[in-house]
Amino acid sequence: MLKETPDGNMLVRNITGGIVVPVLTNYVASAMESASYKMLDDNSYYGEIKECPGVWANESTLEECRSVLQEVLEEWLLFKLRDHDPLPLIKGINLNKVVTEA
């Protein structure tokens, strides 16, 4: 069951314990935890989330790279949800099921 909080987060009830968790927040945080980063020859930083094709960033500092990568991920999610495209399972979070039940 989906529920929206006053601050706009989407929540879902956990069937086993009735616990409410912020689904999108956890999905984004889990995806960001799985991101990989490397320094390129020009001393810029490249980051990507391999589970999410096309989600990458290239910035002059690691902090900027992480920030831009999260922004790209969030925009990518919005387009995927709008177009009803399947989303990758990330650390056990299946947004496809949540969207289907909405």
Helices and strands as residue ranges (DSSP letters): E 2-4, E 10-13, E 20-22, H 23-33, E 36-39, E 45-48, E 56-59, H 62-82, H 95-101
